[in-house]
Amino acid sequence: MNLVIVESGAKGKTIQNYLGKNFIVESCQGHFDDIKNIKYGPAGIPNLGWSYIDKKSQTLIKKIEKIIRSKKIKKIYAASDPDREGELIAERLEERLSKHAPVVRMTFQEITKKAVIESLERADSQGTIDRNLTTSAKIRKLADRDVGFRASRMAQFQLNKKTLGMGRVQTPTLGFAASREKEICKHKPEDYFEFRIEANNLTFKAVFEKPYKKNKHQTKSLKELQHIEKLIENKTPLIIKSESEKGGQSSPPAPFSTDSFIQAAGGQGIPPAAAQSAAQKLYQNGFITYMRTDSNRINPAFRSQARSFIESNFSTQYLSSAKAVKKTKGKVQDAHEAIRPTGTIRNPKNLPEGTKRVYQIIWNRTIASEMAASKHKTTTWQASLGNVQFVASQKYITFPGYQHIYGKNVEEKSKIKINQDLPRFKHYKDSKKTKPPARYKEYTLIQKMKNTGIGRPSTYVSTIQTLTKHGYLEKKKGELKITPLGIDLHGIATIIGHYPGGLFNEGFTADFEQFLDHVESGRQKDPWDAFGSFRNSADGIFKLAYTKPTVKQTAYVVNLLDTWREKNNLDSCVKTCKQAKIEEENVNQAWSIAQSKDYPESKGICKKILLWDIAVLLFGGFMHIRKDDIKPLFDQETDQKMTEKQQNFIRKLIDQKIGGSDLLKSAFKEVGVKNIADLPRNNPIIKNLMALKNDPGKEPKITTKQEKTISNLSCGTAKNPDPCGVKAKWVQLSSDQLKEHVTKDILGVNKPTSSLTLGEASKIIGCLMTNLKRKRKKKDWKFDSGICK
């Protein structure tokens, strides 16, 4: 009896049917363990400590071990997915299970009976695990953890938000959306016009003497438009002057790689996640090949099968040249063939639910790739309306070729004669505006990732899902828009790592992906040495980053620049910034942005982008500017006004403090203003108000959250019955009595919890937390309010 271990249960059922009774097929459900401890040796080679991901994973492997022993398994086939991560899973299975029976590697590109049996035979003769592939997977995992974890902590420190995350792939991807939003913000719409005539099923476009942006069919000239309208008003006929024709052809598309498949599905309204999920089901049930690939080649056996299908169902003239093998372009691994159906049946039975459209997209593309080019002709007619030239063109198919798969056939050319008058026609004056570049859709952003060399087929969709899940991107009407939080995160990445060679520069990320490919193929010598250099570089960047100005500090400097701008005092700005080691050229560029019309008019996310542009210019030489360098900027006298947040806080304090109104009047008189909004930001009013005593009648009451916290700390929970030693001190009292005793012991007064003020509740919670810490160190601890005083 032999055991085959696959990654998913759905795939396992299909394979079990092919292999019969002498094999048991089990699933490990993907990665079942992960790196928990890392110790780097002198040579930079890490000693990795692996542990189960969770109890469920441990139970799963224990179950497999039990099967191995009870069924007396002689050989174990590690049949995880045929990619980098799948190879690492196979190695981990070998590590866990080889003590019971030999473990060999089994891979297949498609789940058909023929492919599975052949892969079984290959595994018996040459089923070794590819150590280059597993080394590549480990380096990727360590690099992502090294950069992602430390960069995330850096972002959390900078923005004072605990849930932020950055990554080697996701942060440059976020940068694409940020750059596109910046282009959209810069766009200024311009009006222009087009004029067209509809006649004989053709559209004739006016040719203008004064074209707009070199497009002869567009203009801003109202005079030319009025002239055309007058000609039509006078019933001037449209006369055909000449006709010209030229031929052309359209080559068939290459078979699908992951990114081109997602793009094609997106073009038909199928979101990337849904397309990938459907493809996964089709693969697991044996209908298509492995769906994570950057290649567009197909194997010769299937190619021959597809060409026979085309010849018998269409004709030999519909076949492409036998030599026309599609070559994969760009930086690709080319480890797997393209996504294709496993057979030539157009509408197979028993397709998994919800996968029919996706199967048709893949089938059409694969068969079309082996068909002949389509041929067409383009006819152009020159016409005149009085002294105004008009042009119409028609492209029609003369031989459909591969487009026959998509329902195209031979088309007829419009019948129209030279010197023919067209007195009856419809005319339209189209008023238009220039449009900004479109935001990325999910599938166009994936295409951008592929073209730039960022990420891999297995991570394209998950990267975008992570960015939207954490609120850095939001999906609106099918488009991905960067959020204010995303702009802040991108701003930090720009300052600490988006420069050439930086950790978040897309060029660096693409080069690192290529490095992983070289490790995988065995071309990279001493991969761990190379990874050690990467780690040392990252260490230096992150250590330096913590010495740099924070986001709050940079924001203050940008606001200071705003104050100088309002006074039109560039000299003071340059002089002070020089003391902070900010280069004059950068100051001048930042000043130019602040002086532009866009600056005061911009709002929302566009304003935030401009502020970050200024910050990046001022701190663009970030690697040589430290926190201490910018101290001169904080010593400047400034007439910046109180922020809205400060104003609201002052109003709240005035309402709560005894004598708050009198103190505010004194501050107004001293500065010579009448409103809180006109107070300078550096005025000590907040500090002075905080020093006043609270008005007992106006102090806010205890919150629901505070009540619950006091109850849990005093009376305990199911998990921790006596966290602070309260029950140990006052035995056999009810919950309400315990809370009353705690309140009296800390405040010195009898008072129900519900009638406590916010300040009193905070004092009680603080004392309980102090006792909680003591209780953790000393198990027999009894509550003592004395340690809080």
C-alpha positions, -999 to +999 in steps of 0.1 A: +000+000+000+013+035-010+003+070+002-002+101-020-004+134-002-019+164-020-026+199-009-064+199-011-092+174-005-110+182-038-080+173-058-074+142-037-108+127-046-101+130-083-067+114-080-080+086-058-104+076-086-075+073-110-051+053-087-074+026-074-072+004-042-035+001-039-031+038-031-045+060-003-048+097-011-047+122+018-046+160+020-022+181+041-043+213+034-014+234+022+013+246+046+010+228+079+040+242+097+060+275+097+093+290+108+090+300+145+127+304+154+156+317+133+193+316+143+219+328+118+252+310+118+286+326+111+283+319+073+248+336+072+230+303+067+200+302+090+191+274+114+153+273+111+131+261+139+098+248+125+066+243+144+030+234+135+009+264+125-019+254+149-034+224+167-055+216+136-024+212+114-007+190+141-038+168+143-038+165+105-002+152+103-007+129+133-037+114+115-015+108+084+011+092+106-015+069+120-026+059+085+011+052+076+014+028+106-019+011+104-019+005+066+018-004+066+026+022+039+057+014+019+062+046+000+049+082+004+044+104-027+045+142-019+022+155-046+019+191-035+015+219-062+042+221-088+056+255-077+080+271-052+057+268-022+046+233-032+082+221-032+087+235+003+056+217+015+071+185+000+103+190+018+084+196+051+065+164+045+098+146+040+111+160+072+080+149+092+073+116+076+105+100+062+111+082+095+080+060+086+086+054+049+106+068+019+092+101+006+095+109-031+084+139-051+054+136-075+044+165-098+018+170-125+006+199-146-029+186-151-051+162-131-060+136-158-056+099-154-028+098-180-009+127-164-012+113-129+000+078-139+029+092-158+039+114-129+037+084-106+062+065-129+085+096-130+084+098-092+095+062-088+126+067-110+135+104-104+113+117-076+138+139-057+129+171-041+144+202-058+166+218-031+172+249-052+134+254-053+130+250-015+160+273-008+143+299-030+110+295-011+128+298+023+147+329+012+114+345+000+097+336+033+126+351+054+129+382+032+092+389+034+092+384+071+123+405+076+112+434+055+075+432+061+076+428+099+102+455+105+087+479+079+053+474+095+067+483+129+083+513+114+050+525+099+032+518+132+058+539+150+056+567+125+017+569+123+010+557+158-014+531+145-009+495+156-025+476+127-005+490+098+014+466+075+040+471+048+056+445+026+083+438-001+056+433-028+025+450-015+041+484-007+055+490-043+021+478-056+004+505-034+029+529-050+013+523-085-021+533-072-005+564-054+012+575-086-020+571-106-040+591-081-013+619-083-018+620-121-055+623-116-051+651-091-028+670-115-053+667-144-071+699-154-100+691-177-102+711-210-132+715-233-130+705-270-154+696-298-160+670-324-184+671-354-197+640-371-222+631-398-240+597-399-248+585-435-250+551-452-241+533-420-208+552-418-196+579-395-179+609-412-157+630-389-149+667-397-113+676-403-105+709-386-080+735-397-072+743-361-069+709-344-067+703-307-035+686-295-027+674-331-059+655-334-074+667-367-109+655-357-110+677-325-110+715-321-115+743-296-125+767-324-162+777-322-158+796-354-152+764-374-181+747-358-204+776-366-193+775-402-202+737-405-236+743-389-243+771-414-234+749-443-258+722-430-285+749-424-281+759-461-287+722-470-252+717-485-248+680-496-220+657-484-201+646-515-178+615-516-145+626-532-122+596-530-118+560-517-087+541-506-082+506-493-054+487-475-053+452-461-040+438-428-042+409-404-046+402-367-024+375-352-040+350-328-034+357-290-009+336-270-024+310-246-030+323-210-005+330-183-020+338-149-020+376-154-034+375-190-061+350-179-072+374-150-072+403-174-094+385-200-118+374-172-119+409-159-127+422-193-158+400-192-168+412-157-154+384-136-134+397-106-098+383-102-107+364-070-137+348-086-118+339-118-089+324-097-114+304-076-132+290-106-098+281-122-088+263-090-119+242-091-114+234-128-078+223-121-087+202-091-113+184-111-091+177-141-105+201-166-075+225-170-038+226-163-021+243-133-034+278-131-005+296-115+020+302-143+039+330-161+044+310-193+023+309-224+038+277-240+018+245-244+031+210-246+036+194-280+012+165-274-018+188-266-008+212-294-011+183-319-044+174-304-057+210-307-046+212-343-063+180-352-095+194-337-092+226-357-086+208-389-116+184-385-140+210-372-131+239-395-105+233-423-067+233-429-069+270-439-079+278-403-046+263-389-017+285-380+018+277-392+032+245-377+062+265-366+042+293-349+050+283-314+042+311-289+072+323-270+069+337-235+081+373-233+098+392-204+113+381-171+095+348-165+103+315-148+086+294-175+085+265-150+050+254-161+031+255-194+002+279-201-033+276-186-052+254-211-080+228-211-069+191-207-090+181-237-105+197-268-142+191-258-158+225-260-186+219-235-176+190-212-201+174-188-199+177-151-181+210-149-179+222-113-207+247-104-200+283-114-171+275-137-187+273-172-178+309-182-142+306-170-138+273-188-151+288-221-127+317-218-097+293-214-109+269-241-115+297-266-081+313-260-062+280-262-078+268-295-076+303-310-039+304-303-034+275-327-055+291-355-046+312-384-044+350-383-076+368-392-075+391-423-092+424-429-094+454-451-097+490-441-115+514-465-112+551-461-136+576-478-127+613-482-158+636-484-165+673-484-193+694-470-187+727-489-151+736-482-149+714-450-133+680-453-148+648-437-133+613-433-150+579-427-134+545-424-146+510-422-126+479-411-142+446-423-132+410-420-123+391-452-111+359-435-121+354-398-092+330-389-090+326-351-118+351-346-142+325-359-139+309-324-154+342-310-183+342-335-168+365-361-174+358-399-167+375-432-182+410-433-195+431-461-181+465-472-204+495-473-216+503-508-209+539-517-197+556-549-172+583-558-189+617-564-221+604-548-241+631-531-255+623-496-281+650-491-298+632-462-278+626-431-278+631-393-253+654-378-240+658-342-218+684-325-202+666-296-190+687-267-163+668-247-138+672-219-104+657-216-103+629-190-077+620-164-060+586-166-083+559-153-077+544-119-065+508-119-090+480-119-079+448-102-069+431-134-051+461-148-031+465-116-021+428-118-010+434-154+011+464-141+027+441-115+035+415-141+050+440-165+072+455-137+083+421-125+067+425-090+052+394-074+044+360-089+013+343-103+006+328-069+006+362-051-010+387-076-046+384-063-037+380-026-015+411-027-044+433-039-068+416-014-044+425+014-043+461+004-081+464+002-087+444+034-064+467+055-080+499+040-051+511+019-071+507-013-109+509-017-129+495-046-154+520-061-174+512-092-148+485-102-118+508-097-092+508-070-087+541-053-060+548-028-073+559+006-058+587+029-043+559+050-028+544+019-013+578+010+003+581+044+018+546+042+031+553+007+046+586+020+066+568+046+077+542+021+088+570-002+109+586+024+125+555+039+128+532+010+115+543-024+148+558-036+169+538-061+181+507-044+156+512-015+135+484-001+102+497-016+115+507-050+098+486-076+131+481-094+146+466-062+116+444-058+117+432-094+155+425-090+149+405-059+122+384-077+148+377-104+174+368-077+148+342-064+144+329-099+182+324-102+183+306-069+154+284-081+172+275-114+205+269-097+222+298-115+228+318-083+260+309-066+261+309-028+224+321-024+227+324+014+257+347+011+237+369-013+207+369+011+231+378+040+241+409+020+204+418+016+198+414+053+228+436+062+215+463+038+180+461+053+194+462+089+213+494+080+182+511+065+159+503+094+184+513+121+189+546+103+151+551+097+145+553+135+169+582+138+150+602+111+122+628+116+088+614+123+057+620+103+044+645+129+077+664+127+077+665+089+040+677+090+050+705+114+078+716+090+054+715+060+030+737+080+058+760+089+066+764+052+029+773+047+034+801+073+065+815+055+045+812+022+017+834+036+043+860+046+060+856+012+093+852+032+114+827+011+147+840+025+138+830+061+126+796+049+158+789+030+180+801+058+164+781+085+160+749+063+198+751+055+205+749+093+185+717+092+207+704+064+178+706+039+192+715+005+182+749-011+172+733-043+147+711-025+133+741-005+128+760-038+109+731-054+088+727-023+082+765-022+071+763-059+044+737-051+032+758-021+030+789-044+011+771-072-027+776-077-033+739-071-021+742-035-048+764-019-076+749-042-068+712-036-089+693-011-092+658+004-068+632-009-053+656-035-043+680-007-027+651+012-007+641-019+006+677-023+016+678+014+035+645+010+051+658-022+065+688-002+075+665+027+094+642+003+111+672-013+122+687+020+133+653+034+142+638+001+178+637+013+164+616+041+194+594+045+215+623+058+189+643+078+183+633+114+158+643+141+184+665+158+191+683+125+156+698+123+156+713+159+162+748+145+128+746+127+110+739+160+126+770+176+110+793+151+084+819+163+053+811+144+018+827+141+003+794+130-033+792+144-047+765+166-058+733+148-095+724+148-087+695+172-070+719+196-099+743+194-125+716+203-103+704+232-101+740+246-139+743+244-143+710+262-118+721+290-136+754+295-168+736+301-152+712+326-129+735+345-136+759+373-126+794+361-120+782+325-140+811+310-121+837+329-087+822+319-098+822+282-108+859+284-073+867+299-057+848+270-078+867+244-068+901+260-031+892+262-029+882+225-054+907+212-079+883+196-116+875+201-119+839+189-103+806+199-095+800+162-073+831+161-051+820+191-015+811+180-007+774+181+021+778+207-002+797+232+000+780+266-039+782+271-043+744+270-016+738+296-031+765+318-066+751+315-053+716+324-039+729+356-074+741+368-096+720+390-125+701+375-161+713+381-176+683+399-210+689+384-197+689+349-172+661+350-182+633+325-196+601+339-181+566+338-183+549+304-198+515+298-164+501+289-149+513+322-178+497+341-171+464+324-134+467+331-139+474+368-163+444+370-139+420+353-109+431+373-128+431+407-150+400+402-130+380+377-140+361+345-144+324+336-108+323+324-094+343+354-117+341+385-096+365+406-071+385+385-063+412+412-066+392+444-099+410+454-117+378+462-087+365+482-090+396+504-129+397+508-140+361+507-176+351+501-189+385+490-213+391+460-201+409+429-217+442+438-202+440+473-168+434+459-170+464+437-182+486+466-153+475+488-128+482+460-143+517+454-142+525+492-107+512+496-093+532+467-114+565+469-123+564+506-160+569+499-190+546+495-203+550+459-221+527+434-200+520+403-226+535+380-224+569+397-186+573+394-171+601+373-147+594+344-117+604+365-127+583+395-132+553+373-098+558+357-082+559+392-099+527+403-088+509+370-053+521+374-050+507+410-066+474+399-041+471+371-012+476+395-026+448+417-030+426+385+008+429+378+016+419+414-008+390+413+009+377+382+043+376+400+028+363+433+000+338+431-012+342+467-014+380+464-043+398+481-056+431+468-039+462+484-049+497+476-018+510+495+005+501+466-014+526+444-007+557+466 
